[in-house]
Amino acid sequence: MIENLILGAFLVVPLLIVAFLFSDELWQERHLEARLARSRRMNWRHPLRSLKHRH
C-alpha cells in the first residue's frame, strides 16, 4: 500500500513539473509573439513627429 503511494508520487510529481514548465514556455512564446505584432505596426506619423516622440 505505502509502496503504491510512493510510486504514485514519483510518477505524478515529475509530470506536474513538466506540465508547469511547458505551460510557462507556451506563455512566454505567446507573449513574445504579441510583442512582435505590436512592434510591426506601421507608423504613419510624419518622420519629424515620430523623431520628436521617440520612446
Rosetta constraint file for C-alpha pairs under 8 A:
AtomPair CA 1 CA 5 HARMONIC 6.70 0.50
AtomPair CA 2 CA 6 HARMONIC 6.32 0.50
AtomPair CA 3 CA 7 HARMONIC 6.04 0.50
AtomPair CA 4 CA 8 HARMONIC 5.91 0.50
AtomPair CA 5 CA 9 HARMONIC 6.12 0.50
AtomPair CA 6 CA 10 HARMONIC 6.25 0.50
AtomPair CA 7 CA 11 HARMONIC 6.27 0.50
AtomPair CA 8 CA 12 HARMONIC 5.95 0.50
AtomPair CA 9 CA 13 HARMONIC 5.78 0.50
AtomPair CA 10 CA 14 HARMONIC 6.81 0.50
AtomPair CA 11 CA 15 HARMONIC 6.57 0.50
AtomPair CA 12 CA 16 HARMONIC 6.21 0.50
AtomPair CA 13 CA 17 HARMONIC 6.30 0.50
AtomPair CA 14 CA 18 HARMONIC 6.13 0.50
AtomPair CA 15 CA 19 HARMONIC 6.12 0.50
AtomPair CA 16 CA 20 HARMONIC 6.11 0.50
AtomPair CA 17 CA 21 HARMONIC 6.23 0.50
AtomPair CA 18 CA 22 HARMONIC 6.03 0.50
AtomPair CA 19 CA 23 HARMONIC 6.10 0.50
AtomPair CA 20 CA 24 HARMONIC 6.15 0.50
AtomPair CA 21 CA 25 HARMONIC 6.18 0.50
AtomPair CA 22 CA 26 HARMONIC 6.26 0.50
AtomPair CA 23 CA 27 HARMONIC 6.17 0.50
AtomPair CA 24 CA 28 HARMONIC 6.22 0.50
AtomPair CA 25 CA 29 HARMONIC 6.17 0.50
AtomPair CA 26 CA 30 HARMONIC 6.16 0.50
AtomPair CA 27 CA 31 HARMONIC 6.09 0.50
AtomPair CA 28 CA 32 HARMONIC 6.11 0.50
AtomPair CA 29 CA 33 HARMONIC 6.25 0.50
AtomPair CA 30 CA 34 HARMONIC 6.25 0.50
AtomPair CA 31 CA 35 HARMONIC 6.26 0.50
AtomPair CA 32 CA 36 HARMONIC 6.19 0.50
AtomPair CA 33 CA 37 HARMONIC 6.11 0.50
AtomPair CA 34 CA 38 HARMONIC 6.30 0.50
AtomPair CA 35 CA 39 HARMONIC 6.34 0.50
AtomPair CA 36 CA 40 HARMONIC 6.21 0.50
AtomPair CA 37 CA 41 HARMONIC 6.88 0.50
AtomPair CA 45 CA 49 HARMONIC 6.45 0.50
AtomPair CA 45 CA 50 HARMONIC 6.05 0.50
AtomPair CA 46 CA 50 HARMONIC 6.20 0.50
AtomPair CA 47 CA 51 HARMONIC 6.20 0.50
AtomPair CA 48 CA 52 HARMONIC 6.21 0.50
AtomPair CA 49 CA 53 HARMONIC 6.30 0.50
AtomPair CA 50 CA 54 HARMONIC 5.92 0.50
